[in-house]
Amino acid sequence: MRDVNVTDGIVPLGEFKARAAQILRDLGDNDEPLVITQNGRPAAVVLSPAAFEGLRDRQRLLEGVARGIADANAGRVVDDKRVRAWLESWGTDAELDPPR
């Protein structure tokens, strides 16, 4: 999702009400956010379902990275050799327990 296009990405509430069906159809054709204004001030942002899912996916990724960094900073890490040995044992008769 890119930054809002000032000429196309901002719609007054009155215009949104009058053209809601068309605006929502157009919104589905791209992943651009649409800012709805009320009394000249931003009041809401409307996203297509695909853009919203992309935003949620990015948020989950960033939260996972933050958890990983916090674990590393707290010393909650596993030696890569132990992880590699565990992965290489998958599906064998000598499959190892996950390293801790």
Contacts in CASP RR format, 6 or more apart in sequence:
PFRMAT RR
TARGET T0000
AUTHOR 0000-0000-0000
METHOD contacts of the structure
MODEL  1
MRDVNVTDGIVPLGEFKARAAQILRDLGDNDEPLVITQNGRPAAVVLSPA
AFEGLRDRQRLLEGVARGIADANAGRVVDDKRVRAWLESWGTDAELDPPR
1 31 0 8 1.000
1 32 0 8 1.000
1 33 0 8 1.000
1 47 0 8 1.000
1 51 0 8 1.000
1 54 0 8 1.000
1 55 0 8 1.000
2 32 0 8 1.000
4 10 0 8 1.000
4 32 0 8 1.000
4 33 0 8 1.000
4 34 0 8 1.000
4 35 0 8 1.000
5 32 0 8 1.000
8 32 0 8 1.000
9 32 0 8 1.000
9 33 0 8 1.000
9 34 0 8 1.000
9 35 0 8 1.000
10 34 0 8 1.000
10 35 0 8 1.000
10 37 0 8 1.000
11 23 0 8 1.000
11 34 0 8 1.000
11 35 0 8 1.000
11 36 0 8 1.000
11 37 0 8 1.000
12 36 0 8 1.000
12 37 0 8 1.000
12 38 0 8 1.000
12 40 0 8 1.000
13 36 0 8 1.000
13 37 0 8 1.000
13 38 0 8 1.000
13 43 0 8 1.000
16 23 0 8 1.000
16 36 0 8 1.000
23 34 0 8 1.000
23 46 0 8 1.000
24 46 0 8 1.000
27 34 0 8 1.000
27 46 0 8 1.000
27 47 0 8 1.000
27 48 0 8 1.000
28 48 0 8 1.000
28 49 0 8 1.000
28 50 0 8 1.000
30 48 0 8 1.000
31 47 0 8 1.000
31 48 0 8 1.000
31 50 0 8 1.000
31 51 0 8 1.000
32 51 0 8 1.000
33 45 0 8 1.000
33 46 0 8 1.000
33 47 0 8 1.000
33 51 0 8 1.000
34 45 0 8 1.000
34 46 0 8 1.000
34 47 0 8 1.000
35 42 0 8 1.000
35 44 0 8 1.000
35 45 0 8 1.000
36 42 0 8 1.000
36 43 0 8 1.000
36 44 0 8 1.000
36 45 0 8 1.000
36 46 0 8 1.000
37 43 0 8 1.000
47 55 0 8 1.000
71 77 0 8 1.000
78 99 0 8 1.000
78 100 0 8 1.000
79 99 0 8 1.000
82 99 0 8 1.000
83 99 0 8 1.000
85 96 0 8 1.000
85 99 0 8 1.000
86 96 0 8 1.000
86 97 0 8 1.000
86 98 0 8 1.000
86 99 0 8 1.000
89 95 0 8 1.000
89 96 0 8 1.000
END
